[in-house]
């Protein structure tokens, strides 16, 4: 069970890390180039489509982060699951308190202030997911060295 939880954690963290970097350096910067006349439709489609991709992954990540507190290979130090869970809390808090409200403001049209806040604040999630991936890959390495995975 602990091996499966660790593997799902690594997979979800790495998938979300790749996705957030793509959003941060490609997708969000292009918001400013959509054009005011089509922006509302673009934002609505973005929100619907990205939720379809990110939502299930974030739920899997959160549930396995909680499970990993109890179920992790013995070779993985206890601080790793707790650090991973703390990073999930940061990501979810940032999403709910900053990024979602920015996207909500953008549903009525392009707003430069909301856009800038969205792009700048998204670094919180980008750094947190990157840290999660690094920490979990380290845990995977430890487990592989002990032959538990």
N, C-alpha and C positions, 0 to 999 in steps of 0.2 A: 504494500500500500504506500509506504513512504517513498519508494522509488517512483511510482506513478505520479504522486503529488509533486515531487521535485521535477520530474520531466515535463509535466503540464505547466508548472510554474516557469520553467526555462522557456518553453515554447511560447507561452502567452506573453511573457515579458519581452522576448526577442521580437515577436511579431508586432507588438505595440510600440516597441522602440523604433523599429524600422518605419512604421506608419507615422509616428509623431515627428520623426525627422523629415519625412517627405512632406508632411503638412507644414512644418515650420519653415523649411527652406524653399519649398516649391509652391505648395497650394495656397497658404495664407498670403504670401507676397503677391500672388496673382489676383487676389480679391480686388486690389486697387486698380486693376486694368480691365475689369469686366465691363464697365460702362454703366452710368447711372440709369439709363433707360431699361436695362435688362437685369440690374443687380438684384431686385427683389425676387424675381423668378429664380435667378442663380442661387441666391442664399437659401431659398426654400428647398430647392433640389439638393443642394449641398447638405443641409441639415438632415434631410430624409435619408440620403444615400450613405452619409458617413455614420449615422446612427446604426444602420443595418450592418456595417462592418465593425464598428468600434464597440457597440453595446454588448453583443455576446462575448467578445473577447475580454472586455472589462469585467463582466460578471464571472466568467471562468477564472480570470486572474484573482479577483477579490475572494471568491469562495475557496480557491486552492491556497491563497495566502493565509487565510484563516486556518485551513486544514493543516498547513505546514507547521503551524505552531506546535501541534501535537504529533503529526506524522512527518518526520524527516529522518533521513538516514542517520544513524548514531554518529557517524564521522562528521556530520555537519554541525558546527557549533550553534548553540541556541540563539546567539545574537543574530545569526543570518535570517532566520524566519521572522524575528521581531523587527529587524531593520527593513526587511521586505514588506511587512505589514504596515510599518510606519510610512514607507514610501507610497504604498497604495492609498493610505489615508491622505497624504499630501496631494496626490494626483486627484482623488475624488473631491477633496475640498476645493482645490483650485478649479476643477471643472465646474462644480456646482456654484461656487461663489464668484468666480471671475469670468471664465470662458462662456458658460451658458448665458449669463446676463449680457455679455457683449454680443453674442449671436442673436439674442432676443432684440437688442437695439438695432441690429443690422437687418432684421426682417422687415422694417419699414422703409429701408433704403440705405444707401451707403452713408455712413457717418464716420468721418475721419477720426474723431476722438475714440469711438468704440473700436474702430479698426486698429488704430495704433495700440490701444490697451490690449486688444486680443493678441496681436502679434508679440508684443513685449511680454505679456504675462504668460504666454504659452511656453516660454522658456522654462517656467517652473515645472511643467509636465515633461518637457523634453529632457531636462536634466534628471528629474526623478525617475523617469522610465529608463534612461540610460544607466543610471546608478543601479536600478533593480536588475537590469540585464547583466551588468558586470558582477554584482554580488551573487546572483543566481548561477551564472556561468562558473564562478569560483566554487560555489557549493557543488555543482556538477563535477567539476574537476576533482574536488576532494573525494566525492563518492566514486568516481572512476578509479582513482588511485587506490582506493580500498577494495575495489571490485564489487561494490554494492549495487552499481547500476549497470 
